[in-house]
């Protein structure tokens, strides 16, 4: 133990506090990273270059102070904000960055921060964007925007508990928030919570203004609960746009297969053809199993599993 203390003291005298605080792995990452940006603004060029130099030479306290001072003097310089974010991201010091953003408290109408978020998207720095959004969720005016962006991100990557948490935070503030209700309905589909799915579908039926394509949720929930006649009614009442979605068509078809010995496909054919125009490649004789002899076994299997 004493030997370790002496070694650390020796290293402190040679390289400074940061060398002992951060492992060698972090030093390698910082030295080799290529995503720090140059600034073309004459006012920030010098301090930005200094921040990069301190970062690359692992003078981390000096680097942190330089990034902060550069932003303080030039709060609208996007490149410097992106570099400071990159600095803390590489060090896994997320909370420090979040505290700084919270203290700076950017306005919701800030063009600078809107540009920062767009740049992170364009540069595919998605994990950094998530960190920044988490920070902005603590800033007045940004909450709902940040919650929704984070919820959609976690929904997209399949982290349903996190997505559900953020959608619920939105619904606590705006109980009939359309996008949050759609998000929660999608999560119920993934989780197989059919009664909850129907509850969210009912809320969407009342509140949906922009997107009226909520019939699939009624179709899915009722189908899975064995309410096939009701499911069919929801299928038939959907919009042409929703009917041409392949997941909708498949479930509509399966509902008819359960209900009828020899279902007629006339009502589905126009939407199946629209789906094919969009690139769907399954042949008609396969998609509609009763059109071929081989498909009879498929029909029987569907009906047996649902009877």
C-alpha positions as CSV (number, residue, x, y, z in Angstrom):
1,X,0.0,0.0,0.0
2,X,2.8,2.4,1.0
3,X,4.6,1.5,-2.2
4,X,1.5,2.4,-4.3
5,X,1.4,5.8,-2.5
6,X,5.0,6.5,-3.3
7,X,4.5,5.6,-7.0
8,X,1.5,7.9,-7.2
9,X,3.5,10.7,-5.5
10,X,6.3,10.2,-8.0
11,X,3.9,10.3,-10.9
12,X,2.2,13.4,-9.5
13,X,5.5,15.2,-9.5
14,X,6.2,14.3,-13.1
15,X,2.8,14.6,-14.8
16,X,0.4,16.4,-12.5
17,X,-2.8,15.3,-10.8
18,X,-4.6,14.2,-13.9
19,X,-2.2,11.3,-14.6
20,X,-3.1,9.5,-11.4
21,X,-6.8,10.4,-11.6
22,X,-7.4,9.0,-15.0
23,X,-6.2,5.5,-16.2
24,X,-3.9,5.1,-19.2
25,X,-6.9,3.9,-21.3
26,X,-8.4,7.4,-21.1
27,X,-5.1,8.9,-22.1
28,X,-5.0,6.8,-25.2
29,X,-8.5,7.7,-26.1
30,X,-7.9,11.4,-25.6
31,X,-4.7,11.4,-27.6
32,X,-6.1,9.5,-30.5
33,X,-9.6,11.0,-30.9
34,X,-10.1,12.7,-34.2
35,X,-13.5,14.4,-33.6
36,X,-12.4,17.6,-32.0
37,X,-13.4,20.4,-34.3
38,X,-11.4,23.4,-35.5
39,X,-13.0,26.9,-35.1
40,X,-13.0,29.3,-38.0
41,X,-14.1,32.2,-35.8
42,X,-11.1,34.4,-35.2
43,X,-12.4,35.2,-31.7
44,X,-12.4,31.5,-30.6
45,X,-9.6,30.1,-32.8
46,X,-6.9,30.5,-30.2
47,X,-8.8,29.3,-27.1
48,X,-10.3,26.4,-29.0
49,X,-6.8,25.3,-30.2
50,X,-5.5,25.7,-26.7
51,X,-8.4,23.5,-25.3
52,X,-7.6,20.8,-27.8
53,X,-3.9,21.0,-27.0
54,X,-4.4,20.7,-23.2
55,X,-6.8,17.8,-23.9
56,X,-4.4,15.9,-26.1
57,X,-1.5,16.4,-23.7
58,X,-3.7,15.2,-20.8
59,X,-3.6,18.5,-18.9
60,X,-7.2,18.0,-18.0
61,X,-7.8,20.7,-15.4
62,X,-6.3,23.2,-17.8
63,X,-8.4,21.8,-20.6
64,X,-11.6,22.0,-18.6
65,X,-10.9,25.6,-17.6
66,X,-10.1,26.6,-21.1
67,X,-13.3,25.1,-22.6
68,X,-15.4,26.9,-19.9
69,X,-13.6,30.2,-20.4
70,X,-13.8,29.9,-24.2
71,X,-17.6,29.3,-24.0
72,X,-18.0,32.1,-21.4
73,X,-16.4,34.6,-23.8
74,X,-18.1,33.2,-26.9
75,X,-21.4,31.6,-25.9
76,X,-22.6,31.1,-29.4
77,X,-19.7,29.3,-30.9
78,X,-21.0,25.8,-31.7
79,X,-17.7,24.2,-32.3
80,X,-16.4,25.0,-28.8
81,X,-19.6,23.6,-27.3
82,X,-19.2,20.4,-29.3
83,X,-15.6,20.1,-28.2
84,X,-16.4,20.6,-24.5
85,X,-19.1,18.0,-24.8
86,X,-16.6,15.6,-26.5
87,X,-14.1,16.2,-23.8
88,X,-16.4,15.2,-21.0
89,X,-17.9,12.3,-23.1
90,X,-14.5,10.8,-23.6
91,X,-13.7,11.0,-19.9
92,X,-17.1,9.5,-18.9
93,X,-17.7,12.7,-16.8
94,X,-21.3,13.1,-17.9
95,X,-22.6,14.6,-14.6
96,X,-20.0,17.4,-14.7
97,X,-21.1,18.4,-18.2
98,X,-24.8,18.2,-17.2
99,X,-24.2,20.5,-14.3
100,X,-22.4,23.0,-16.4
101,X,-25.2,23.1,-19.0
102,X,-27.8,23.4,-16.2
103,X,-26.0,26.4,-14.7
104,X,-25.7,28.1,-18.1
105,X,-29.4,27.5,-18.6
106,X,-29.8,28.1,-22.3
107,X,-33.1,29.5,-23.6
108,X,-35.4,27.1,-25.3
109,X,-35.3,29.4,-28.4
110,X,-31.4,29.3,-28.4
111,X,-30.3,29.0,-32.0
112,X,-26.9,27.9,-30.7
113,X,-28.3,24.8,-28.9
114,X,-30.7,24.0,-31.7
115,X,-27.6,24.0,-34.0
116,X,-25.6,21.9,-31.6
117,X,-28.3,19.2,-31.5
118,X,-28.5,19.2,-35.4
119,X,-24.8,18.9,-35.7
120,X,-24.7,16.0,-33.3
121,X,-27.3,14.3,-35.5
122,X,-25.4,15.1,-38.7
123,X,-22.1,13.8,-37.3
124,X,-23.8,10.7,-35.9
125,X,-22.6,11.6,-32.3
126,X,-25.8,10.1,-30.9
127,X,-24.6,9.1,-27.5
128,X,-23.3,12.6,-26.9
129,X,-26.7,14.0,-28.0
130,X,-28.3,11.8,-25.4
131,X,-26.1,13.2,-22.7
132,X,-26.8,16.7,-23.8
133,X,-30.6,16.1,-23.9
134,X,-30.4,14.7,-20.4
135,X,-28.8,17.9,-19.3
136,X,-31.3,20.0,-21.2
137,X,-34.2,18.1,-19.5
138,X,-33.2,19.9,-16.3
139,X,-33.4,23.3,-17.9
140,X,-36.7,25.2,-17.8
141,X,-38.4,25.3,-21.1
142,X,-36.5,22.3,-22.6
143,X,-38.1,19.6,-20.5
144,X,-40.9,18.3,-22.8
145,X,-38.7,18.5,-25.9
146,X,-35.8,16.6,-24.2
147,X,-38.1,14.0,-22.7
148,X,-39.7,13.2,-26.1
149,X,-36.3,13.1,-27.9
150,X,-34.9,10.7,-25.2
151,X,-38.0,8.6,-25.2
152,X,-37.9,8.2,-29.0
153,X,-34.2,7.3,-28.8
154,X,-34.7,4.6,-26.2
155,X,-37.7,3.3,-28.0
156,X,-35.6,3.0,-31.2
157,X,-32.8,1.1,-29.5
158,X,-35.2,-1.2,-27.7
159,X,-34.7,0.1,-24.2
160,X,-38.4,0.0,-23.3
161,X,-38.2,0.7,-19.6
162,X,-36.3,4.0,-20.2
163,X,-38.6,4.9,-23.1
164,X,-41.6,4.3,-21.0
165,X,-40.2,6.4,-18.1
166,X,-39.7,9.4,-20.4
167,X,-43.1,9.0,-22.1
168,X,-44.7,8.9,-18.6
169,X,-43.0,12.1,-17.6
170,X,-44.5,13.8,-20.6
171,X,-48.0,12.4,-19.9
172,X,-47.7,13.6,-16.3
173,X,-47.5,17.2,-17.7
174,X,-49.7,16.7,-20.8
175,X,-52.0,13.7,-20.3
176,X,-53.1,13.6,-23.9
177,X,-49.8,14.3,-25.6
178,X,-50.2,12.6,-29.0
179,X,-46.6,11.5,-29.6
180,X,-46.2,10.1,-26.1
181,X,-49.4,8.1,-26.4
182,X,-48.2,6.6,-29.7
183,X,-44.9,5.8,-28.1
184,X,-46.6,4.1,-25.1
185,X,-48.9,2.2,-27.4
186,X,-45.9,0.9,-29.4
187,X,-44.3,-0.2,-26.1
188,X,-47.4,-2.2,-25.1
189,X,-47.3,-4.0,-28.4
190,X,-43.7,-5.0,-27.7
191,X,-44.5,-6.1,-24.2
192,X,-47.7,-7.9,-25.1
193,X,-49.9,-5.8,-22.7
194,X,-53.1,-6.0,-24.7
195,X,-55.5,-4.4,-22.2
196,X,-53.1,-1.5,-21.7
197,X,-52.7,-1.2,-25.5
198,X,-56.4,-0.8,-25.9
199,X,-56.4,1.9,-23.2
200,X,-53.8,3.9,-25.0
201,X,-55.6,3.4,-28.3
202,X,-58.8,4.8,-26.7
203,X,-56.9,7.9,-25.6
204,X,-55.5,8.3,-29.1
205,X,-59.0,8.0,-30.6
206,X,-59.9,11.0,-28.5
207,X,-56.8,13.1,-28.7
208,X,-55.0,12.3,-32.0
209,X,-55.0,15.4,-34.2
210,X,-52.0,15.0,-36.6
211,X,-51.8,11.3,-36.9
212,X,-55.1,9.3,-37.2
213,X,-53.4,5.9,-37.8
214,X,-54.2,4.4,-34.5
215,X,-56.5,1.6,-35.8
216,X,-53.7,-0.9,-35.8
217,X,-53.6,-0.8,-32.0
218,X,-57.3,-1.6,-31.8
219,X,-56.9,-4.3,-34.4
220,X,-53.9,-5.8,-32.6
221,X,-55.3,-5.6,-29.1
222,X,-58.7,-7.1,-30.0
223,X,-57.1,-9.8,-32.2
224,X,-54.7,-11.0,-29.4
225,X,-57.6,-11.0,-26.9
226,X,-59.7,-13.2,-29.3
227,X,-62.2,-10.5,-30.2
228,X,-62.0,-11.2,-33.9
229,X,-65.2,-9.6,-35.1
230,X,-64.4,-6.4,-33.3
231,X,-60.8,-6.5,-34.6
232,X,-62.2,-6.8,-38.1
233,X,-64.4,-3.7,-37.7
234,X,-61.3,-1.7,-36.7
235,X,-59.4,-3.0,-39.7
236,X,-62.1,-2.0,-42.1
237,X,-62.4,1.5,-40.7
238,X,-58.8,2.4,-41.0
239,X,-57.4,4.9,-43.4
240,X,-56.0,3.8,-46.8
241,X,-52.6,4.9,-45.7
242,X,-52.7,2.6,-42.6
243,X,-54.2,-0.3,-44.5
244,X,-51.3,-0.3,-46.9
245,X,-48.8,-0.8,-44.1
246,X,-47.6,-4.4,-44.3
247,X,-47.9,-5.1,-40.5
248,X,-51.5,-3.9,-40.7
249,X,-52.2,-6.0,-43.7
250,X,-50.8,-9.1,-42.2
251,X,-52.9,-8.8,-39.1
252,X,-56.0,-8.0,-41.1
253,X,-55.4,-11.1,-43.2
254,X,-54.9,-13.3,-40.1
255,X,-58.1,-12.0,-38.6
256,X,-60.0,-13.0,-41.8
257,X,-58.3,-16.4,-41.7
258,X,-59.5,-17.0,-38.2
259,X,-63.0,-15.9,-38.9
260,X,-63.8,-17.5,-42.3
261,X,-63.3,-20.9,-43.9
262,X,-62.7,-19.4,-47.3
263,X,-62.1,-15.6,-46.9
264,X,-62.3,-13.3,-49.8
265,X,-59.3,-11.0,-50.3
266,X,-61.0,-8.3,-52.5
267,X,-60.9,-5.7,-49.8
268,X,-57.2,-6.3,-49.1
269,X,-55.9,-6.6,-52.6
270,X,-55.7,-2.8,-53.4
271,X,-53.6,-2.2,-50.3
272,X,-51.4,-5.3,-50.8
273,X,-50.6,-3.9,-54.3
274,X,-49.7,-0.5,-52.8
275,X,-47.4,-2.3,-50.4
276,X,-45.8,-4.0,-53.4
277,X,-45.3,-0.7,-55.1
278,X,-43.3,0.4,-52.0
279,X,-41.0,-2.6,-52.3
280,X,-42.8,-5.5,-50.5
281,X,-41.7,-8.6,-52.3
282,X,-43.8,-11.5,-50.9
283,X,-45.8,-13.0,-53.8
284,X,-49.6,-12.8,-53.8
285,X,-50.0,-16.5,-53.6
286,X,-47.9,-16.7,-50.5
287,X,-49.3,-13.6,-48.7
288,X,-52.9,-14.9,-49.3
289,X,-52.5,-18.6,-48.4
290,X,-55.9,-19.8,-49.7
291,X,-55.0,-18.8,-53.2
292,X,-52.6,-21.8,-53.4
293,X,-52.9,-25.4,-52.5
294,X,-49.8,-25.2,-50.3
295,X,-51.3,-22.3,-48.4
296,X,-54.2,-24.4,-47.0
297,X,-51.9,-25.8,-44.3
298,X,-51.0,-22.2,-43.3
299,X,-54.6,-21.3,-43.0
300,X,-55.4,-24.4,-40.9
301,X,-52.4,-23.6,-38.6
302,X,-53.6,-20.0,-38.1
303,X,-57.1,-21.1,-37.3
304,X,-56.0,-23.9,-35.0
305,X,-53.8,-21.6,-33.0
306,X,-56.6,-19.0,-32.6
307,X,-59.8,-21.2,-32.4
